[in-house]
Amino acid sequence: MNVDERRSNKNFTMNWQARIQNWRERFEIQLRPPLPQVSAREVLSRLDLSNDDLLALYGETNGIALGHFNLLPILDERDAQRTWDDIVRANDLTKSRFLNRDAELFRRFVVFADMGVGRAGLIDRNDGTVW
């Protein structure tokens, strides 16, 4: 299934378990232990983001790091020191270090990854595309 087919198929969900295993074999990725799905669903809901693909990813890992790329974690009280700079903080206009704290950009996008030097991986709230 190519990218356009996935975009048109709202029920498509990536097989993150297989994808992460592939990345482990090919790259030196760092993973955080997953959180219960109910926690991830609650956080994504608070961000006004219903994204089954992202929810499935958080079901496999609470963050991925490779070089400058860092899938933002969800705050985990058991490991608050390593997860405090989380997806909720990144999307809080008063605390975020992304999108120049531009309110209009925050209304349009959800920050889900730190790409280094203030750059962010984004999900468009309107159509679910990744920027």
C-alpha positions as CSV (number, residue, x, y, z in Angstrom):
1,M,0.0,0.0,0.0
2,N,1.5,3.3,-1.0
3,V,1.3,6.7,0.8
4,D,-1.7,7.9,-1.2
5,E,-3.6,4.6,-0.6
6,R,-2.9,4.9,3.2
7,R,-4.1,8.5,3.3
8,S,-7.4,7.5,1.5
9,N,-7.9,4.5,3.8
10,K,-8.8,5.9,7.2
11,N,-8.7,2.4,8.7
12,F,-5.1,1.7,7.8
13,T,-2.8,1.4,10.8
14,M,1.0,0.7,10.5
15,N,2.3,-2.5,11.9
16,W,4.6,-0.7,14.4
17,Q,5.8,-3.8,16.1
18,A,7.3,-5.1,12.8
19,R,8.5,-1.6,11.8
20,I,10.3,-1.0,15.1
21,Q,11.9,-4.4,14.9
22,N,13.2,-3.5,11.4
23,W,14.6,-0.2,12.8
24,R,16.3,-2.1,15.6
25,E,18.0,-4.3,13.2
26,R,19.1,-1.5,10.9
27,F,19.7,1.5,13.2
28,E,20.8,2.2,16.7
29,I,17.4,3.5,17.9
30,Q,16.7,4.0,21.6
31,L,13.2,3.0,22.8
32,R,11.3,3.8,25.9
33,P,8.9,1.3,27.4
34,P,5.3,1.6,26.2
35,L,2.5,3.1,28.3
36,P,-0.9,1.5,28.7
37,Q,-3.0,2.4,25.6
38,V,-5.6,4.1,27.8
39,S,-3.0,6.6,29.0
40,A,-1.9,7.3,25.4
41,R,-5.5,7.6,24.2
42,E,-6.3,10.1,27.0
43,V,-3.2,12.3,26.2
44,L,-3.9,12.3,22.5
45,S,-7.5,13.2,23.2
46,R,-6.4,16.1,25.4
47,L,-4.4,17.3,22.4
48,D,-7.6,17.1,20.3
49,L,-5.9,14.5,18.1
50,S,-7.6,11.3,17.1
51,N,-4.9,9.4,15.3
52,D,-5.0,5.6,15.5
53,D,-1.6,5.2,13.9
54,L,0.1,7.4,16.5
55,L,-1.9,5.6,19.3
56,A,-0.6,2.3,18.0
57,L,2.9,3.6,17.9
58,Y,2.7,4.7,21.5
59,G,1.3,1.2,22.3
60,E,4.7,-0.2,21.2
61,T,7.0,2.5,22.7
62,N,6.8,5.7,24.6
63,G,9.3,7.4,22.4
64,I,12.0,6.7,19.9
65,A,15.4,8.5,19.6
66,L,17.8,8.3,16.7
67,G,20.3,11.0,16.2
68,H,18.5,14.3,16.2
69,F,15.1,12.7,15.8
70,N,13.1,12.2,19.0
71,L,9.5,10.9,19.0
72,L,8.2,12.9,22.0
73,P,7.2,10.7,24.9
74,I,4.1,11.0,27.0
75,L,4.9,11.9,30.6
76,D,5.5,8.8,32.6
77,E,5.5,9.4,36.3
78,R,7.7,6.3,36.7
79,D,10.4,7.9,34.6
80,A,9.6,11.6,34.9
81,Q,13.2,12.7,34.6
82,R,13.5,11.3,31.0
83,T,9.9,12.0,29.9
84,W,9.1,15.5,31.3
85,D,9.7,17.2,28.0
86,D,6.7,15.4,26.5
87,I,4.2,15.7,23.8
88,V,1.8,17.7,26.0
89,R,4.5,20.2,27.0
90,A,5.5,20.5,23.3
91,N,1.9,21.5,22.4
92,D,1.4,23.9,25.3
93,L,1.7,27.4,23.8
94,T,3.1,28.8,27.0
95,K,5.8,26.1,27.5
96,S,6.7,24.9,24.0
97,R,10.0,25.5,22.3
98,F,8.5,24.8,18.9
99,L,6.6,26.8,16.2
100,N,7.8,30.1,17.6
101,R,4.9,29.8,20.0
102,D,2.6,30.9,17.1
103,A,-1.0,30.3,18.3
104,E,-2.3,29.9,14.7
105,L,0.3,27.2,14.0
106,F,-0.6,25.4,17.2
107,R,-4.3,25.4,16.2
108,R,-3.4,23.8,12.9
109,F,-0.6,21.3,14.0
110,V,0.3,18.9,16.7
111,V,4.0,18.6,17.5
112,F,4.9,14.9,17.9
113,A,8.6,14.9,17.4
114,D,11.7,16.9,18.1
115,M,13.9,17.0,15.0
116,G,16.7,19.0,16.6
117,V,17.5,22.7,16.7
118,G,13.9,23.8,17.3
119,R,12.5,21.9,14.3
120,A,9.5,19.7,14.9
121,G,7.7,16.8,13.4
122,L,4.1,17.9,12.9
123,I,0.7,16.3,12.3
124,D,-1.8,18.5,10.5
125,R,-5.1,18.5,12.5
126,N,-7.1,19.1,9.3
127,D,-6.0,16.1,7.2
128,G,-3.6,14.0,9.3
129,T,-0.7,14.6,7.1
130,V,2.8,14.6,8.6
131,W,5.1,17.5,8.1
